Amino acid sequence: MRHLLVLLAVLAAPACFMAAPALAKPDADTRAWLARTAELSSDAMEGRDAGSPGHARAITLVERWFKAARLQPAGEAGTFRQTVPLHEVAVTAADMRVVAPDGSAAPLKFLHDITPRPATDLPAALAGAMRFAGYCSKAEAGSELKGKIAVCYGSRRAGRAAAAERLTAVAAAGAIAMLTVDDAGFTVEPQRWPDAYARAVAHDGAALPTGLPQFRVNGAALARLIAGSGRLAAAILTDAGLHRDLESFELPGRFEAALTTAQRRFNTEQLIGLLPGTDKSKAGEALLLGAHIDGYGFGEPVNGDALYNGTLDDAGYVALLGQLAARRGGKGFARPVLFAVWTAEEKGLLGARWWLMHPTVPREQLVGVINLDQLRPLFPLKALTLHGLGQNTLADTAKAVAQSLKIEIRPDREPERNLIRRVDSWPFMEAGIPAVNFVFAYDPGTQEERIYRDWYNRRYHRPQDDVTTPMDLDAARDFNRFFYTLVETAANGAAKPELKAAAR
């Protein structure tokens, strides 16, 4: 009810809802999109965690949209639905502490100070002496870690040991576990706490994590790990933030953990609808439009709120698929268009990957993918980062459409964030299918960047990503218009999308 009341207030008086000057009165299409977004991310949908009752309600809602829009079922057994079987391991409880030589203990709060990596062989109890090994490169790991718990600074920048290198080095050195301290200096995407929960999910029958016990550590907890060593946590964090070398040293405290894990197998569902094409010569050239319906569901409370609604991640863009389908009302483009509502994106792009392994339409008919994720209409739409730029002709089409609407298209200027691999277009790119995804772009030091960073820090994968988010509805309208035009241009174009030679 709270979110419904917010939506009504937005539609009645949008000027007080938006962070930037926007429409005095949103147009009918934008109002309809916003209403779908609010309904799909309302508290009644409980954050749409894959396999949850709220997720099932959301699937039923979007299925109704597809039926009302006269799409045809393109899922399994003549339905819109496809079942995705999953296997999960979760850390359901954890008691962790640093015990000093005098026996006093400093607790580490689960999900706030430290989060264990869920694994099927995670021990119920773990204890050992600790050694700080800098960035945990092979040279830093040395031979002093044997039988100890390695404490590593988890740098995310070039020139230092990356995650895979750290793990290899620490395991080869004989460590019994690894605690990785967040890279506070990686300011383009700082780590945030608390974690919503500690779960790992895979397709049923695929391998879940195993191996060396690993823990993610909040930088604010480093002082407790190194207490009594004579070193200052603030100095280590500053030196690491400045990319300086870090000295390795023994820690006087002992790390202890009691861990409870649970496994479950469950099914979740996703939707595939078809808008048939009108040109028989292009009947085998399907364009796929995708967005993910799943969110985080219920998790660790932030500011007293435990429900992660996922309004802009990604309810708003499942809503946009529904809005496009409604606009067409069963009227096709030249090419057939598939409307895909993926599940389990937040658990590792599992729904999209499952469809590629178990396609409900022959894979060879798929000629291009337009994915909708990472879109945040928080400030005026002047530029878009385009994932896929330079790789395929679908990206060229998107660039031409954007330029016709006076939207600049840019390559990814923050590749170290690895955003291209974190959305459902990536499995299709890996499979050699032309695909694109978009991010609202901003210039460094501008108000737009400040708005985006603030949203990322306070709302992304947080309960605060709900319909109270101050959106720029002009920007939403402009992106939606771009999307409609891109789909029409690509679906009606004389030539089907192709990979470029450099991407083959």
Beta strands, then each sheet from edge to edge (+ up, - down):
strand 1: 72-73
strand 2: 81-99
strand 3: 105-108
strand 4: 114-116
strand 5: 125-132
strand 6: 149-153
strand 7: 177-181
strand 8: 199-203
strand 9: 214-217
strand 10: 249-275
strand 11: 286-292
strand 12: 297-302
strand 13: 305-308
strand 14: 337-342
strand 15: 366-371
strand 16: 383-387
strand 17: 408-410
strand 18: 435-440
sheet 1: 1+ 10- 2+ 3-
sheet 2: 1+ 10- 5+ 6+ 7+ 9+ 4-
sheet 3: 1+ 10- 14+ 11+ 15+ 18+ 16- 17-
sheet 4: 1+ 10- 2+ 8-
sheet 5: 12+ 13-
end
